Amino acid sequence: MNKRILKLLYRSMDAPLGKKDGDLLSRHLAGSKELRKIKDDLLALRQELAASAAGSFRPGFVERTVARARGGTLSPAASAESFAEAFLAVFKPFAFAAVLLLVVGFSFALLHGDIIPKEAVYYVSDLSLSRILQLPAF
């Protein structure tokens, strides 16, 4: 089968063809049983995709792609959910790095005592100590 005709068939599924290309494709479709079968298979596949549930394609990219292929839009709940998942996926490494920097900075400050004196960290007032000792556990 001619590759040019197949490309015309595929293009015709997405957008209308020009007069010359449309006539050429129509002639080949009228004369080739195999080409008509390919077109029917493509149409059946598109109908299956249109009938399938978007909820089964999760998360994110595939769901949005299927919604665009169907020509519809995502529901607000689905778009908010996919946005939250994308946000978490992007910023999880940054959050981990920020926590790690905070731990390192706090440890450095405790070890060197320049920023936070050790006495201030380990200080317990007399009032707090007496209340702790009055607990039934002691």
C-alpha positions in Angstrom: 0.0 0.0 0.0 1.2 3.5 -0.8 2.7 5.3 2.2 1.4 8.7 0.9 -2.2 7.4 0.9 -1.8 6.1 4.4 -0.5 9.5 5.5 -3.4 11.2 3.9 -5.8 8.8 5.7 -4.2 9.6 9.0 -4.3 13.3 8.3 -7.9 13.1 7.4 -8.7 11.8 10.9 -7.4 15.0 12.5 -8.3 17.7 10.0 -10.1 18.2 6.7 -8.0 17.6 3.6 -7.6 20.0 0.7 -9.7 19.3 -2.4 -6.9 17.6 -4.3 -5.8 15.4 -1.4 -9.4 14.6 -0.5 -10.3 13.5 -4.0 -7.2 11.3 -4.2 -8.0 9.7 -0.8 -11.6 9.1 -1.9 -10.5 7.4 -5.1 -8.2 5.1 -3.2 -10.8 4.3 -0.6 -13.3 3.4 -3.3 -10.8 1.1 -5.0 -9.1 -0.6 -2.0 -10.8 -2.9 0.4 -7.7 -3.0 2.6 -7.6 0.8 2.9 -11.3 0.9 3.9 -10.6 -1.8 6.6 -7.8 0.3 8.0 -10.0 3.4 8.1 -12.8 1.4 9.8 -10.2 0.1 12.4 -9.0 3.6 13.1 -12.5 4.9 13.5 -13.4 2.0 15.9 -10.2 2.7 17.9 -11.2 6.3 18.2 -14.7 5.4 19.4 -13.2 3.0 22.0 -11.0 5.8 23.3 -13.9 8.2 23.4 -16.1 5.7 25.3 -13.4 4.7 27.9 -13.5 6.3 31.3 -11.0 9.1 31.9 -10.8 8.1 35.5 -8.9 4.9 34.6 -6.1 7.0 33.2 -4.4 8.6 36.3 -2.5 10.8 37.2 -1.9 13.8 35.2 -0.6 13.7 31.7 -2.5 10.7 30.3 -5.8 12.0 31.7 -5.3 15.5 30.2 -4.3 13.9 26.9 -7.3 11.7 26.7 -9.6 14.7 27.6 -8.0 16.7 24.8 -8.4 13.9 22.3 -12.1 13.7 23.2 -12.5 17.4 22.7 -13.8 17.9 26.2 -12.4 19.5 29.3 -11.5 18.2 32.7 -13.8 18.6 35.5 -12.7 21.2 38.1 -12.1 18.4 40.7 -10.0 16.3 38.4 -7.9 19.3 37.3 -7.4 20.4 40.9 -6.4 16.9 41.8 -3.9 16.6 39.0 -2.5 20.1 39.8 -1.9 19.1 43.4 -0.2 15.8 42.3 2.0 17.7 39.8 2.8 20.4 42.5 3.8 17.7 45.0 5.9 15.9 42.4 7.8 19.1 41.5 8.3 20.5 45.0 9.0 17.3 47.0 12.8 17.4 46.2 12.9 21.1 47.2 11.1 20.5 50.5 13.5 17.7 51.3 16.5 19.9 50.5 15.0 22.7 52.6 14.5 20.4 55.6 18.0 19.1 55.2 19.4 22.6 55.2 17.5 23.5 58.3 18.8 20.5 60.1 22.3 21.1 59.1 22.1 24.8 60.0 20.5 24.1 63.4 23.2 21.4 64.1 25.9 23.8 63.1 24.5 26.5 65.4 24.3 24.1 68.3 27.8 22.8 67.8 29.5 26.1 67.5 27.3 28.0 70.0 27.6 31.2 68.1 24.0 31.8 67.2 22.1 29.9 69.9 23.9 29.4 73.2 23.7 25.8 74.6 22.5 27.1 77.9 19.4 28.6 76.2 18.7 25.4 74.5 19.0 23.1 77.5 17.7 25.7 80.1 14.7 24.6 82.2 13.3 27.1 84.6 12.8 26.2 88.3 9.1 26.5 87.9 9.0 24.1 85.0 11.3 21.7 86.8 9.1 21.7 89.9 6.0 21.0 87.8 7.7 18.1 86.0 8.8 16.6 89.3 5.2 16.9 90.7 3.9 14.6 87.9 2.7 11.2 89.2 5.3 9.4 87.1 8.1 10.7 89.3 
